[in-house]
Amino acid sequence: MHREPRPGPLVIGAFSRADGARHPHHPKSYEINDPAEIRAYRAVVRFGRELADPDVAFCTCGDGTGVTHPTPASNRLLDPLSPEGIPARHRARWVAAAPAAVREYAEALAAGAEDPEPPRGVPPALAFGWLGAVREEPRDAASLLAELAPARLLAGVATEELAWAVRETDRAGLEGAVRFFASEGFTTRHPKRRRVPDTARDRLLRHARSHRPGDLPVLERRLLRTPDDRIRRS
């Protein structure tokens, strides 16, 4: 049985409204992979071109990512602020996949809050797992939020607590931990706040060596050593 090949992905550039309004956590570009969303996008692009010049045939051979003839329908579909738009659908899927303990926080960020109050008592291991969770569409319109939200939860956590979480977390948590420890949010900490016990440091380096080799040089340079026996849980 012949099956139609899955379309996409489409890369959509930044969308700007005439009044300059945009979602504060909207990425400069994002991908559309969902077949239904791709069809909806191509339909409004085709309609806009037909309105502009009915005699010009719409070519489906390219990626069709340039809305050269916007219409109210195409504006609604791509507007980061529109509840009917594709970016809102991507953010809604990201919120639905968030751990229950942080879902309200995720909803606030997805709705456009710039700096909502983070939930109290979220274990660092949960934030590591949220950051490192495999996402079906990692470059969709929620990609910026997927990095920003867990990183904000981890930003104020003492390095000692982060190190204990590294020792206790699973593979997804290790993925998130490597990403966080290699990020600017950690590497710009004062050297005294970058001292990580040997066990946690070695775990991070092993995971980076096997799964994120691009982060390895940063970790080797920025994770400063401290013996395990100097750190105890209170």
Sequence and secondary structure as in RCSB ss.txt:
>XXXX:A:sequence
MHREPRPGPLVIGAFSRADGARHPHHPKSYEINDPAEIRAYRAVVRFGRELADPDVAFCTCGDGTGVTHPTPASN
RLLDPLSPEGIPARHRARWVAAAPAAVREYAEALAAGAEDPEPPRGVPPALAFGWLGAVREEPRDAASLLAELAP
ARLLAGVATEELAWAVRETDRAGLEGAVRFFASEGFTTRHPKRRRVPDTARDRLLRHARSHRPGDLPVLERRLLR
TPDDRIRRS
>XXXX:A:secstr
         EEE     TT    TT  SSEEE  HHHHHHHHHHHHHHHHHH TTS    SS     SS  HHHH
HHH TT TTSHHHHHHHHHHHHS GGGHHHHHHHHTT SS    TT  HHHHHHHHH   SSTTSTTHHHHHHHH
HHHHHTS HHHHHHHHHH  HHHHHHHHHHHTSHHHHTS GGGGEEEHHHHHHHHHHHHHH GGGHHHHHHH EE
E GGG    
